Amino acid sequence: MICIQKTFKKIGLTGFYFIVDWPMGPKPFYVKVKKNDPKISESFDLMWGDLELSSGSTRIEKKSELEERMKNKGMKIDSFDYHLNVFDFGVPPHAGCGIGLERLMMALTGTENIRDTTFYPRDVDRLTP
């Protein structure tokens, strides 16, 4: 991790930065496509060095577009009726993001191991507090 941080420092990435214009391929089915380039998503990642702190995107608000994307990803549309039925009443343009609080704490405190910022860390050797 320290070696990677030194490399980032050499190229000028010493703090927080955003990565935008992610390819559509690895993105979830509900992420919107960029209007001027169907291969690119309307999404971002907030980074600190090589550590991803947050991901976010604009979401699809048209039911037909969402169903088409689900088909293309090989998903069973019937399994999502509870979600898709909401679209019959109209869904406004919307976006969302999620942040990893433990990762943010790593960035703010300079901690190298996420277990040091987690209340009850779990791994293959530790399943109980």
MODELLER restraints for C-alpha pairs under 7 A, 6 or more apart:
rsr = mdl.restraints
at = mdl.atoms
rsr.add(forms.Gaussian(group=physical.xy_distance, feature=features.Distance(at['CA:5:A'], at['CA:49:A']), mean=6.10, stdev=0.5))
rsr.add(forms.Gaussian(group=physical.xy_distance, feature=features.Distance(at['CA:8:A'], at['CA:14:A']), mean=6.50, stdev=0.5))
rsr.add(forms.Gaussian(group=physical.xy_distance, feature=features.Distance(at['CA:8:A'], at['CA:49:A']), mean=6.30, stdev=0.5))
rsr.add(forms.Gaussian(group=physical.xy_distance, feature=features.Distance(at['CA:13:A'], at['CA:49:A']), mean=6.37, stdev=0.5))
rsr.add(forms.Gaussian(group=physical.xy_distance, feature=features.Distance(at['CA:14:A'], at['CA:49:A']), mean=6.40, stdev=0.5))
rsr.add(forms.Gaussian(group=physical.xy_distance, feature=features.Distance(at['CA:15:A'], at['CA:48:A']), mean=5.58, stdev=0.5))
rsr.add(forms.Gaussian(group=physical.xy_distance, feature=features.Distance(at['CA:15:A'], at['CA:49:A']), mean=6.54, stdev=0.5))
rsr.add(forms.Gaussian(group=physical.xy_distance, feature=features.Distance(at['CA:16:A'], at['CA:46:A']), mean=7.00, stdev=0.5))
rsr.add(forms.Gaussian(group=physical.xy_distance, feature=features.Distance(at['CA:16:A'], at['CA:47:A']), mean=5.58, stdev=0.5))
rsr.add(forms.Gaussian(group=physical.xy_distance, feature=features.Distance(at['CA:16:A'], at['CA:48:A']), mean=4.53, stdev=0.5))
rsr.add(forms.Gaussian(group=physical.xy_distance, feature=features.Distance(at['CA:17:A'], at['CA:46:A']), mean=5.92, stdev=0.5))
rsr.add(forms.Gaussian(group=physical.xy_distance, feature=features.Distance(at['CA:17:A'], at['CA:47:A']), mean=5.31, stdev=0.5))
rsr.add(forms.Gaussian(group=physical.xy_distance, feature=features.Distance(at['CA:17:A'], at['CA:48:A']), mean=6.42, stdev=0.5))
rsr.add(forms.Gaussian(group=physical.xy_distance, feature=features.Distance(at['CA:18:A'], at['CA:44:A']), mean=6.53, stdev=0.5))
rsr.add(forms.Gaussian(group=physical.xy_distance, feature=features.Distance(at['CA:18:A'], at['CA:45:A']), mean=5.62, stdev=0.5))
rsr.add(forms.Gaussian(group=physical.xy_distance, feature=features.Distance(at['CA:18:A'], at['CA:46:A']), mean=4.62, stdev=0.5))
rsr.add(forms.Gaussian(group=physical.xy_distance, feature=features.Distance(at['CA:18:A'], at['CA:47:A']), mean=5.91, stdev=0.5))
rsr.add(forms.Gaussian(group=physical.xy_distance, feature=features.Distance(at['CA:19:A'], at['CA:44:A']), mean=5.49, stdev=0.5))
rsr.add(forms.Gaussian(group=physical.xy_distance, feature=features.Distance(at['CA:19:A'], at['CA:45:A']), mean=5.19, stdev=0.5))
rsr.add(forms.Gaussian(group=physical.xy_distance, feature=features.Distance(at['CA:19:A'], at['CA:46:A']), mean=6.56, stdev=0.5))
rsr.add(forms.Gaussian(group=physical.xy_distance, feature=features.Distance(at['CA:20:A'], at['CA:43:A']), mean=6.09, stdev=0.5))
rsr.add(forms.Gaussian(group=physical.xy_distance, feature=features.Distance(at['CA:20:A'], at['CA:44:A']), mean=4.52, stdev=0.5))
rsr.add(forms.Gaussian(group=physical.xy_distance, feature=features.Distance(at['CA:20:A'], at['CA:45:A']), mean=6.71, stdev=0.5))
rsr.add(forms.Gaussian(group=physical.xy_distance, feature=features.Distance(at['CA:21:A'], at['CA:40:A']), mean=5.66, stdev=0.5))
rsr.add(forms.Gaussian(group=physical.xy_distance, feature=features.Distance(at['CA:21:A'], at['CA:41:A']), mean=5.90, stdev=0.5))
rsr.add(forms.Gaussian(group=physical.xy_distance, feature=features.Distance(at['CA:21:A'], at['CA:42:A']), mean=6.52, stdev=0.5))
rsr.add(forms.Gaussian(group=physical.xy_distance, feature=features.Distance(at['CA:21:A'], at['CA:43:A']), mean=6.44, stdev=0.5))
rsr.add(forms.Gaussian(group=physical.xy_distance, feature=features.Distance(at['CA:21:A'], at['CA:44:A']), mean=6.97, stdev=0.5))
rsr.add(forms.Gaussian(group=physical.xy_distance, feature=features.Distance(at['CA:22:A'], at['CA:40:A']), mean=5.73, stdev=0.5))
rsr.add(forms.Gaussian(group=physical.xy_distance, feature=features.Distance(at['CA:22:A'], at['CA:41:A']), mean=5.55, stdev=0.5))
rsr.add(forms.Gaussian(group=physical.xy_distance, feature=features.Distance(at['CA:22:A'], at['CA:43:A']), mean=6.44, stdev=0.5))
rsr.add(forms.Gaussian(group=physical.xy_distance, feature=features.Distance(at['CA:23:A'], at['CA:39:A']), mean=5.81, stdev=0.5))
rsr.add(forms.Gaussian(group=physical.xy_distance, feature=features.Distance(at['CA:23:A'], at['CA:40:A']), mean=4.54, stdev=0.5))
rsr.add(forms.Gaussian(group=physical.xy_distance, feature=features.Distance(at['CA:23:A'], at['CA:41:A']), mean=5.84, stdev=0.5))
rsr.add(forms.Gaussian(group=physical.xy_distance, feature=features.Distance(at['CA:24:A'], at['CA:39:A']), mean=5.54, stdev=0.5))
rsr.add(forms.Gaussian(group=physical.xy_distance, feature=features.Distance(at['CA:24:A'], at['CA:40:A']), mean=5.19, stdev=0.5))
rsr.add(forms.Gaussian(group=physical.xy_distance, feature=features.Distance(at['CA:24:A'], at['CA:41:A']), mean=5.09, stdev=0.5))
rsr.add(forms.Gaussian(group=physical.xy_distance, feature=features.Distance(at['CA:29:A'], at['CA:69:A']), mean=5.80, stdev=0.5))
rsr.add(forms.Gaussian(group=physical.xy_distance, feature=features.Distance(at['CA:29:A'], at['CA:70:A']), mean=5.96, stdev=0.5))
rsr.add(forms.Gaussian(group=physical.xy_distance, feature=features.Distance(at['CA:30:A'], at['CA:59:A']), mean=5.54, stdev=0.5))
rsr.add(forms.Gaussian(group=physical.xy_distance, feature=features.Distance(at['CA:30:A'], at['CA:60:A']), mean=5.56, stdev=0.5))
rsr.add(forms.Gaussian(group=physical.xy_distance, feature=features.Distance(at['CA:30:A'], at['CA:66:A']), mean=6.43, stdev=0.5))
rsr.add(forms.Gaussian(group=physical.xy_distance, feature=features.Distance(at['CA:31:A'], at['CA:41:A']), mean=6.71, stdev=0.5))
rsr.add(forms.Gaussian(group=physical.xy_distance, feature=features.Distance(at['CA:31:A'], at['CA:42:A']), mean=6.92, stdev=0.5))
rsr.add(forms.Gaussian(group=physical.xy_distance, feature=features.Distance(at['CA:31:A'], at['CA:57:A']), mean=6.10, stdev=0.5))
rsr.add(forms.Gaussian(group=physical.xy_distance, feature=features.Distance(at['CA:31:A'], at['CA:58:A']), mean=6.03, stdev=0.5))
rsr.add(forms.Gaussian(group=physical.xy_distance, feature=features.Distance(at['CA:31:A'], at['CA:59:A']), mean=4.80, stdev=0.5))
rsr.add(forms.Gaussian(group=physical.xy_distance, feature=features.Distance(at['CA:31:A'], at['CA:60:A']), mean=6.03, stdev=0.5))
rsr.add(forms.Gaussian(group=physical.xy_distance, feature=features.Distance(at['CA:32:A'], at['CA:41:A']), mean=5.93, stdev=0.5))
rsr.add(forms.Gaussian(group=physical.xy_distance, feature=features.Distance(at['CA:32:A'], at['CA:42:A']), mean=5.62, stdev=0.5))
rsr.add(forms.Gaussian(group=physical.xy_distance, feature=features.Distance(at['CA:32:A'], at['CA:58:A']), mean=5.63, stdev=0.5))
rsr.add(forms.Gaussian(group=physical.xy_distance, feature=features.Distance(at['CA:32:A'], at['CA:59:A']), mean=5.16, stdev=0.5))
rsr.add(forms.Gaussian(group=physical.xy_distance, feature=features.Distance(at['CA:32:A'], at['CA:60:A']), mean=5.10, stdev=0.5))
rsr.add(forms.Gaussian(group=physical.xy_distance, feature=features.Distance(at['CA:33:A'], at['CA:40:A']), mean=6.05, stdev=0.5))
rsr.add(forms.Gaussian(group=physical.xy_distance, feature=features.Distance(at['CA:33:A'], at['CA:41:A']), mean=4.56, stdev=0.5))
rsr.add(forms.Gaussian(group=physical.xy_distance, feature=features.Distance(at['CA:33:A'], at['CA:42:A']), mean=5.81, stdev=0.5))
rsr.add(forms.Gaussian(group=physical.xy_distance, feature=features.Distance(at['CA:34:A'], at['CA:40:A']), mean=5.63, stdev=0.5))
rsr.add(forms.Gaussian(group=physical.xy_distance, feature=features.Distance(at['CA:34:A'], at['CA:41:A']), mean=5.29, stdev=0.5))
rsr.add(forms.Gaussian(group=physical.xy_distance, feature=features.Distance(at['CA:34:A'], at['CA:42:A']), mean=5.38, stdev=0.5))
rsr.add(forms.Gaussian(group=physical.xy_distance, feature=features.Distance(at['CA:42:A'], at['CA:57:A']), mean=5.65, stdev=0.5))
rsr.add(forms.Gaussian(group=physical.xy_distance, feature=features.Distance(at['CA:42:A'], at['CA:58:A']), mean=5.68, stdev=0.5))
rsr.add(forms.Gaussian(group=physical.xy_distance, feature=features.Distance(at['CA:43:A'], at['CA:56:A']), mean=5.57, stdev=0.5))
rsr.add(forms.Gaussian(group=physical.xy_distance, feature=features.Distance(at['CA:43:A'], at['CA:57:A']), mean=3.97, stdev=0.5))
rsr.add(forms.Gaussian(group=physical.xy_distance, feature=features.Distance(at['CA:43:A'], at['CA:58:A']), mean=6.43, stdev=0.5))
rsr.add(forms.Gaussian(group=physical.xy_distance, feature=features.Distance(at['CA:44:A'], at['CA:55:A']), mean=5.72, stdev=0.5))
rsr.add(forms.Gaussian(group=physical.xy_distance, feature=features.Distance(at['CA:44:A'], at['CA:56:A']), mean=5.43, stdev=0.5))
rsr.add(forms.Gaussian(group=physical.xy_distance, feature=features.Distance(at['CA:44:A'], at['CA:57:A']), mean=6.30, stdev=0.5))
rsr.add(forms.Gaussian(group=physical.xy_distance, feature=features.Distance(at['CA:45:A'], at['CA:52:A']), mean=6.61, stdev=0.5))
rsr.add(forms.Gaussian(group=physical.xy_distance, feature=features.Distance(at['CA:45:A'], at['CA:54:A']), mean=5.57, stdev=0.5))
rsr.add(forms.Gaussian(group=physical.xy_distance, feature=features.Distance(at['CA:45:A'], at['CA:55:A']), mean=4.37, stdev=0.5))
rsr.add(forms.Gaussian(group=physical.xy_distance, feature=features.Distance(at['CA:45:A'], at['CA:56:A']), mean=6.50, stdev=0.5))
rsr.add(forms.Gaussian(group=physical.xy_distance, feature=features.Distance(at['CA:46:A'], at['CA:52:A']), mean=6.06, stdev=0.5))
rsr.add(forms.Gaussian(group=physical.xy_distance, feature=features.Distance(at['CA:46:A'], at['CA:53:A']), mean=5.51, stdev=0.5))
rsr.add(forms.Gaussian(group=physical.xy_distance, feature=features.Distance(at['CA:46:A'], at['CA:54:A']), mean=4.99, stdev=0.5))
rsr.add(forms.Gaussian(group=physical.xy_distance, feature=features.Distance(at['CA:46:A'], at['CA:55:A']), mean=6.31, stdev=0.5))
rsr.add(forms.Gaussian(group=physical.xy_distance, feature=features.Distance(at['CA:47:A'], at['CA:53:A']), mean=5.51, stdev=0.5))
rsr.add(forms.Gaussian(group=physical.xy_distance, feature=features.Distance(at['CA:48:A'], at['CA:107:A']), mean=6.66, stdev=0.5))
rsr.add(forms.Gaussian(group=physical.xy_distance, feature=features.Distance(at['CA:53:A'], at['CA:99:A']), mean=5.80, stdev=0.5))
rsr.add(forms.Gaussian(group=physical.xy_distance, feature=features.Distance(at['CA:53:A'], at['CA:100:A']), mean=5.56, stdev=0.5))
rsr.add(forms.Gaussian(group=physical.xy_distance, feature=features.Distance(at['CA:53:A'], at['CA:103:A']), mean=5.77, stdev=0.5))
rsr.add(forms.Gaussian(group=physical.xy_distance, feature=features.Distance(at['CA:53:A'], at['CA:104:A']), mean=5.89, stdev=0.5))
rsr.add(forms.Gaussian(group=physical.xy_distance, feature=features.Distance(at['CA:54:A'], at['CA:97:A']), mean=6.84, stdev=0.5))
rsr.add(forms.Gaussian(group=physical.xy_distance, feature=features.Distance(at['CA:54:A'], at['CA:98:A']), mean=5.52, stdev=0.5))
rsr.add(forms.Gaussian(group=physical.xy_distance, feature=features.Distance(at['CA:54:A'], at['CA:99:A']), mean=4.25, stdev=0.5))
rsr.add(forms.Gaussian(group=physical.xy_distance, feature=features.Distance(at['CA:54:A'], at['CA:100:A']), mean=6.22, stdev=0.5))
rsr.add(forms.Gaussian(group=physical.xy_distance, feature=features.Distance(at['CA:55:A'], at['CA:97:A']), mean=5.48, stdev=0.5))
rsr.add(forms.Gaussian(group=physical.xy_distance, feature=features.Distance(at['CA:55:A'], at['CA:98:A']), mean=5.78, stdev=0.5))
rsr.add(forms.Gaussian(group=physical.xy_distance, feature=features.Distance(at['CA:55:A'], at['CA:99:A']), mean=6.85, stdev=0.5))
rsr.add(forms.Gaussian(group=physical.xy_distance, feature=features.Distance(at['CA:56:A'], at['CA:96:A']), mean=5.46, stdev=0.5))
rsr.add(forms.Gaussian(group=physical.xy_distance, feature=features.Distance(at['CA:56:A'], at['CA:97:A']), mean=3.78, stdev=0.5))
rsr.add(forms.Gaussian(group=physical.xy_distance, feature=features.Distance(at['CA:56:A'], at['CA:98:A']), mean=6.45, stdev=0.5))
rsr.add(forms.Gaussian(group=physical.xy_distance, feature=features.Distance(at['CA:57:A'], at['CA:95:A']), mean=5.61, stdev=0.5))
rsr.add(forms.Gaussian(group=physical.xy_distance, feature=features.Distance(at['CA:57:A'], at['CA:96:A']), mean=5.75, stdev=0.5))
rsr.add(forms.Gaussian(group=physical.xy_distance, feature=features.Distance(at['CA:57:A'], at['CA:97:A']), mean=6.47, stdev=0.5))
rsr.add(forms.Gaussian(group=physical.xy_distance, feature=features.Distance(at['CA:58:A'], at['CA:94:A']), mean=6.12, stdev=0.5))
rsr.add(forms.Gaussian(group=physical.xy_distance, feature=features.Distance(at['CA:58:A'], at['CA:95:A']), mean=4.11, stdev=0.5))
rsr.add(forms.Gaussian(group=physical.xy_distance, feature=features.Distance(at['CA:58:A'], at['CA:96:A']), mean=6.59, stdev=0.5))
rsr.add(forms.Gaussian(group=physical.xy_distance, feature=features.Distance(at['CA:59:A'], at['CA:94:A']), mean=5.84, stdev=0.5))
rsr.add(forms.Gaussian(group=physical.xy_distance, feature=features.Distance(at['CA:59:A'], at['CA:95:A']), mean=5.24, stdev=0.5))
rsr.add(forms.Gaussian(group=physical.xy_distance, feature=features.Distance(at['CA:60:A'], at['CA:66:A']), mean=6.27, stdev=0.5))
rsr.add(forms.Gaussian(group=physical.xy_distance, feature=features.Distance(at['CA:61:A'], at['CA:91:A']), mean=5.54, stdev=0.5))
rsr.add(forms.Gaussian(group=physical.xy_distance, feature=features.Distance(at['CA:61:A'], at['CA:92:A']), mean=6.36, stdev=0.5))
rsr.add(forms.Gaussian(group=physical.xy_distance, feature=features.Distance(at['CA:61:A'], at['CA:93:A']), mean=5.80, stdev=0.5))
rsr.add(forms.Gaussian(group=physical.xy_distance, feature=features.Distance(at['CA:63:A'], at['CA:84:A']), mean=6.69, stdev=0.5))
rsr.add(forms.Gaussian(group=physical.xy_distance, feature=features.Distance(at['CA:63:A'], at['CA:87:A']), mean=5.67, stdev=0.5))
rsr.add(forms.Gaussian(group=physical.xy_distance, feature=features.Distance(at['CA:67:A'], at['CA:77:A']), mean=6.76, stdev=0.5))
rsr.add(forms.Gaussian(group=physical.xy_distance, feature=features.Distance(at['CA:70:A'], at['CA:77:A']), mean=6.72, stdev=0.5))
rsr.add(forms.Gaussian(group=physical.xy_distance, feature=features.Distance(at['CA:102:A'], at['CA:114:A']), mean=6.47, stdev=0.5))
rsr.add(forms.Gaussian(group=physical.xy_distance, feature=features.Distance(at['CA:102:A'], at['CA:117:A']), mean=5.39, stdev=0.5))
rsr.add(forms.Gaussian(group=physical.xy_distance, feature=features.Distance(at['CA:102:A'], at['CA:118:A']), mean=6.06, stdev=0.5))
rsr.add(forms.Gaussian(group=physical.xy_distance, feature=features.Distance(at['CA:103:A'], at['CA:114:A']), mean=6.71, stdev=0.5))
rsr.add(forms.Gaussian(group=physical.xy_distance, feature=features.Distance(at['CA:105:A'], at['CA:117:A']), mean=6.35, stdev=0.5))
rsr.add(forms.Gaussian(group=physical.xy_distance, feature=features.Distance(at['CA:106:A'], at['CA:112:A']), mean=6.63, stdev=0.5))
rsr.add(forms.Gaussian(group=physical.xy_distance, feature=features.Distance(at['CA:106:A'], at['CA:114:A']), mean=6.59, stdev=0.5))
rsr.add(forms.Gaussian(group=physical.xy_distance, feature=features.Distance(at['CA:106:A'], at['CA:117:A']), mean=6.57, stdev=0.5))
rsr.add(forms.Gaussian(group=physical.xy_distance, feature=features.Distance(at['CA:115:A'], at['CA:121:A']), mean=5.29, stdev=0.5))
rsr.add(forms.Gaussian(group=physical.xy_distance, feature=features.Distance(at['CA:120:A'], at['CA:129:A']), mean=5.95, stdev=0.5))
